[in-house]
């Protein structure tokens, strides 16, 4: 049966373990979340030495996994077998492999075994018969990457689940710099929260201190300076970037600015100029709608199109197609053109 990560975790927290879990997809975070919970909680510590096996796809065959799953636990009520990196099981890469033995096990699993497959970074081929069998006889999770515009909500919910809160600026910094990499996001947030025993509001200062994203000199602050026409502040940020090009490469900044103005152009052509309408048109979270609305007011349609052309030319210059100048000078010239 196909289930969401939330449904599976709710069942597990209530002590309801299924005989077989097959966790697959491009987002490893939810796969790890579920398999780690089972690894930590399905057995007492005293039972794990005898009744918990961690296998790796590149080291075992599927028939060995099935054989181990049919055995009985030693001096306990349950055994747990977790197949990590299951995408490396050779059988799943063979187009003509006969899954009959595995299918038979799925239809009649050992009730005292909890068998977990962690098939990460890609999805199963749904055209294969084995996938239909898994849908019918196992708990099947398809772990998909979340959309960029859902990241702020995910961050807020994650922080709230830990008993804390996060302010807008900190949320913007994490969203813009880390994106939808949930594993890294959770790790960076945990790096902040581990320092506090009482509830705390994560602010931009804490992000700078514990995550290393400068609250004053970052691409989001550059975007804000461009929107407000603050040339002095924009140049200070560009100079800061130039002093640390490894962590602030021009190619990334150019790509960010292109994505920003492309979304502003979409807003100009959207009939709905409400915050929700703007968010929908630009494909961003409503949390950021005010910034895009402000940009659309400052830069009319023609100027927005002109700015996209400036960014395209800067990209060619950066790549040495039309000219070859230093990153700092290139960014200064680009920002000047965007603002004037």
N, C-alpha and C positions, 0 to 999 in steps of 0.2 A: 504494500500500500504506500502510495506516495504521500509524504508528510513534509511540513515545513520544519525548520530547525526549532522554532518555538514550540511546536506541538511535540516534537520528539523530546526536547528537554523537559517539558512539563510532565510527560509520561515518566521519564527517568527519575525526576525528583519525587514523584509519587511512588517510586519503587516498582514501576511496571516495565520490565525488561522483555524485549522481544527476542526470539531465537536468532534472527539474522537482521543485520543492518548493512545496507549498501549505500555509502555516502560518496557521491561523485559530483564533479563540477569544477568550474574555473575559479571559484572563491574558496581558498583553503581554510579561511577563518572558521566557518561554521562546521566544517568537517573536523577540524582540530578541537573545537569547542565540545562537540558531542563525544568524540572518541576519548578525549581527556577526561570528561566527566565519567564515562563508563570505566576507564582505567583506574580512576581514583576511588570510585564509589561502589562499584558492583560487588566487590569482595572486601572483606576485612583484611587488614594488613597481615594477619597471621595466615590467611588463606592464599595470598598472592604468590608465595614461593612455590606452591604446589599446583595451583589451579589457574594461573594467569600466564598466557604466552603472548609475547610480542614478536610477530613475524614480519618479514620484509619481502615485498613482491619480487625483488630481483634474486632472492635467495631460496625461494620455495616454488613448488608447482601447485596448481589448483587441486590436484588429486591428494596431495599431502595435507593441504588445508582441510579438505573434506574428511579425510581419514582421522585427523586430529580432532575434528569437531564431533565425530561419532563416538569418541571415547567418553568415559564417565569421569566425573571429578573425583579427586582423592580426598577422602575425609571431609567432604563438604557437600553443599547442596547445588553448587553451580561452578562452572568453569568459564573463563573468558578468554577468547582468542581474538586478537586484534591484528589484522593484516595491514601494516603501514605501507605507503607507496604502492598500493595495489595496482596502480596503472602500469607498473613494471612486470606484472604477471604476464608471462609470455602468451598464455592462452587467449588473452583479450586482444592481442595484436594479430592473431591469426584469423583470417577471414573465413576459413572453412573448419574451424575447430569444433569438435563435437562436445557440447556441454551437457550431454545426457546425465552423466554421473552427478554433476553439480545441480542440475535441475531436479533430479530425484531427491537430493538432499534438501533442496529448498521446499519441496512438496511435503517432505516428512523429516523435519529437522530433529536433532537431539534436543529435547526440551530442557535439559540441564546445562546446555551450552549457549553462551551469548557470543555469536560470531559477528565481527565487525570488519568491513572492508573500507579502507580509506583510499579512494580512487581520486587523486588530486590533479588540479590544473587543467583538466579537460573533462568532457562529458562522454558518457557511453554512447555508442552508436545505436540510436533508437530503432533502427531498421532491423536489428538483430533479434532473433527469437528469445534469446536469454534475457533481454531487457523486459519483454512482456512477462516472462516468468518471475523476474524480480519484482515487478510492479504488483503482481498478484500474491506472491508468497513471502515477501520480505518487507521490512520498513525501508523505503527508498527515498533518499534525499537528493534532490538536484540543487547543488549549492552554486547560485549564480552571483556574479559581480553585481553590486548595487549601482544604480545610476548615480552620476555625479550630483544631481540635484537632490538626492535623498541623503547625501552624506551628512549635512548639518543635523537633520533629524536623528540620524543614527548616533552621532556624537552626543547629542543632548540626552538621548535615551540611555546610552552607555554610561555617561557620567551620573545620570539620575539613579540608575540601577546600583551604583556604588554608594549612593547616599550623599551625593554632592551636586553642585550646579556649575554652570560655565557661562561667562558673559559673552556678549556679541563679538567683541574684538578678538578674544581668544578663539572663539568658534571660527571666525573668518580665517585666522592664521592657520589653524590646523587643516581646515578645508582646502585652502588654496595651496598649501605647501605639501600636504600628504595625499590629498585626493581620496579615492575610494579604496585605498589599500587598508583594509580593516585590521589586518594583523599588526601593521605598523602603527595605525591609529591607536589601537587598544594598548600597545606597548608604551607608546609615548604618553598617553593619558595616565597609565599606571605609574610611570616614572614620576609624574607630578604627585599623584594621590598617595603614593607610598610614604610621603613625607608628612602626612597629616592623619591624626587619629580622629579628630572631630570634623564635622561637616565643613566644607570650604567651598567658596566660589572660585573656580579657576579663572584667572584673569590673564591679560597679555604679559604682565610682569612674571607670573609663574611659568608661562610658556617660554619666555626668554630664558629664565633661570634654569629650568629643568629640561627643556626640549632643545633649546639652542636657536630658536627662531627670534631674530631681533624684532622687538615690538615697534621700533621707530623706523628701521631701515629694511624694508621688505617690499616685494612686488605689489602687495595690496596697498601699502602706503604710497607707492609710486602711482598706482592707478588713482588713488584718492587725490593726490596732488595734481594730477593731470586734469581730473574732473573739475577741481576747484580753481584751476589756472594758477596754482602756486608754483611759479617757476623756481624760486629760491629753494623751496623744500624739495622739489623734484631733482634739482641739480645736486643737492646734498646726498640724496639717496643714490643717484647715479655714481657719485664719487665714492660712496661707501661700497657699492657693488664693484667698482673698479679696483678697490683695495683688496678685495677677496673674490677674484673671478672664478675660483674653483667652486665655491658655493653659490655664486650668483652669475652663472654663464649667460652671455648675451643671447645665445640661441634660445634658451628657456624663456628669458624675459620677452623676447620678440614674439615667441609663440603665444605667450600669455596675453600680450597686448592685442595680437591678432584675434584671438578667441574673444576677447572682451569687446572689441569694436564690431566684430561680426555679429555678436549678440545685440549690440546697440542698433545695428542696421535692421535686424529682425523686429525689434521693438518699434522702429519707425514705420514699418509696414503692417504692424498689428493694429486692428481697429479698436481693440480693448486696451485702454491705457490704465486700467486699475492695477493695483499691485499683483493681484492674482493673475490677471490677464497678461501682464508683463512677464511674470514668472513662467507662465505657460508658453508664451511666444519665444522666450529666450532659452527655455529648457533649464532654468535655474530654480533653486529653492526660493519660495516667497520671502524668506528671511533676507535675501539680497536684493529684492526688487527695487528698493528705494535708491540704491546706488546706480542701478541701470536707468531708472527713470531720470535721475539727476544728470546722467551722462547724455541721455537723449535730448534733454532740454538745452544743455550747453552746446552740443554738437548736432547741428541740423543734418538732414539726409545727405546733402552735398558734401559737407565737411566730414561726415562719417565715411563716405565713400573715398574721399580724398585721403583720409587718414589710413584707410586700409591699403591704398596705393603706396603711401609713404612707408608703411610697414613692410609691404612686399619688396620695395626697393631696398630697404635696410637689410632685409633677409638676403637679397642677392649680393649686396655689398659685403655682408658678414661672410658669405661663402666664397667671396673673391671673384664673383662672376662679373660685376660691373666696376668694382674698385676694391682696394685692400687697405683698410684703415684700422686703427686700434679699436677695441671693443668700447672703451670709455668714450672716445670721441664719437663713435658711431651712435651710441645710445644718447649722448647729449644732443646730437643733431636731430635724431629721431624725435625725442621728446619735445624739442623746440618746434619742430614742424607739426607735431600733433596738437600743440597748444595754441599755435598761431595760424 
